[in-house]
Amino acid sequence: MAEHHDTAPAELGAPMDYNEHERTYNLFLALSKWGAIICIALVAAMAFGFFAGGFFSAIILFIVICAAAWFLL
């Protein structure tokens, strides 16, 4: 069996890389934000395409919503 010779208390754990934690958290926030924006834009474009009857106009609306979010955020 492997022996564990750690001098630090078990509840402290390994030393943390706080810069990596910050980068990971910021990436998670960015992916969550853009995932929500894309889902909202997709639902709005699908509803517009269904009620207005235009596939290409729905694609254009999706692109416009995503571009507007890019400039606003």
Residue pairs with C-beta under 8 A, 6 or more apart in sequence:
33 73
37 65
37 66
37 69
37 73
38 66
40 65
41 61
41 62
41 65
41 66
41 69
42 62
44 61
44 62
44 65
45 58
45 59
45 61
45 62
45 65
46 58
48 54
48 57
48 58
48 61
49 55
49 57
49 58
49 61
52 58
